[in-house]
Amino acid sequence: MHPLLVPGEWLVEGRYHPTGKAARQVAGVTTVHAAEEYPETLRVNGEIRGLGDTDARPVHSNFHLDVVSSQKVRFRMDSQPLATVLVGEGHYDDHIMVIRYASPDRRILGVETFVGVSRDEIRHSGVMLADGAPVTSWLARLERVK
């Protein structure tokens, strides 16, 4: 099983690269919870903050992963900042998970990878595009909280 698909808490550190702006160092926490009534549905909640900016407000992300087979997940995020729903799917094995998603009108597209370095460490990267142009990309390290 891929490490992100196991409920738990992760410390996050990384860099976000918004197009046309300086890269930002960020840190935060991501938690993975299995739904009580449907344990194959995982809720992933994240909160990150820009480092070195005491006035920075946290950025929240919340999405669901439905484990539909031994190698496939469905993705759903209700994105308030983007004012849309993002839906997609992904494939995984014990070491890597790749998720692709889009808004219903396909104006927003995204791809994320989660590479399991070990059971307790994940490298997370991704890119999001709007109308075919990159909006942001990122590279982060997740470390499981024991």
N, C-alpha and C positions, 0 to 999 in steps of 0.2 A: 504494500500500500504506500502511496506517496505520502511523505511526512505532513504536508498541509492538510491531508484528508483525515488526520487523526486529531480529535478535539484537543485543544490546549491553548496556551498563550505564547506569543512570540514578541521579543523586542526587535524593533526595526530601526536600522540606520541606513541612510543612503543619500543619493543626490537626485534631485529633480531638475530637468532641463527644459523649462518653458521656452518655446520658440521666441526668439527676439529679446529674451531677458537673460540675466545672469543665472547660472546654475545655483541651486539652493541646497545646502546641507539640511537634512531633516532627520528627526528621530521620533519614535513613538512606540505604540503597542498595537498588535493585531491579535484578536481572539477568535477561535474557531469553536462553535457550539453545535452539537447535534440537536436537531429538533426532537423534543420529547416524544411526540406522537409519530414522527417519521424519521427514524435515526439515519436514514440514507440522505436526508436533507441537512446540509451544513450551512449555518449562518456565519459569515465571516465579517467581523466588525473591526475597523481600523481607525486609529486616530494618530495623526502625525503633526508635528510642529516644526517650523523653521528654526534652526539653531542660531543663536546669536541675536535674535530679534525678540526682545521681551514683550513687545506689543502684538506679536503674531498670534492670531487666533488658530486654534487647532483645525485641521482639515479632517473631516470624517468620511469614511467610506464604508458602505454596508452592501453586501451582496450575498446571494445564495448559490450554492453548488449542490446540484442533485446528482448523486452517484447513480448512474443508470446502468452501468455494467462494470466489469473488472478493468475496463480501459477507457471508459467514456463518462464525462460529466456534462450536465447542462448548467448554464450560467444565466443569472438574472440579477440586474441591479436597477433599482428605481433611483435615478440620479436627479436630485433636486438642483444641484449647481448647473447641470446641463438641461434641466427641464424636460427630461425624456426618460424612457425606459431603455436599458441596454440588455439585449438577449443574445445568447450564443451557445457555443458548445466547446468542449475541449477533450483532449485525449491525454492519458497519463500512463505511466508505469511506476515502478518503485523509485525512479530517479528523476524523472522530468514530467512536467505537466505544461501543456500549451493550451491557452484559451483564446478563442476568437469571438468577438462580439460586435454588435452593431445596433444602432437605433432603428426603429421600424422604417423610417424613410431612408436609411442607409447614409445619412449625412455625417453621422459619427461612427467611426470604425476604430477598433482597438485590438491589439494582440498583446498577451502577457505570457511570460515564461516563468516557471518556478523550477529551478534546478536544485534537487536535493543533494547537497554536498555530503550530508550525513543525516541521521535521524533527527539531529538537533540543530541543523543549519541548512538554510535555503538561500539561494541567490535568486532574486526576483528582478526581472527587467520587463519593460513594456514600452509601447508607443501608442498614442492616441492621435487620430486624424479627424479633422473637420473639413468637409467639402474637399477631401483629397489632399489637404495640406497638414503637415505635422503640427500639433498643438503643444504636445509635451512628450517627453520620454523620461525614463527613470531607470536607475539601477540601485538596488537595495540589498542589504543582508538581513536576514531574519534569523534570530537565535532563540531556540525554545527556552522558555522559563521553566525551571525544574521545581 
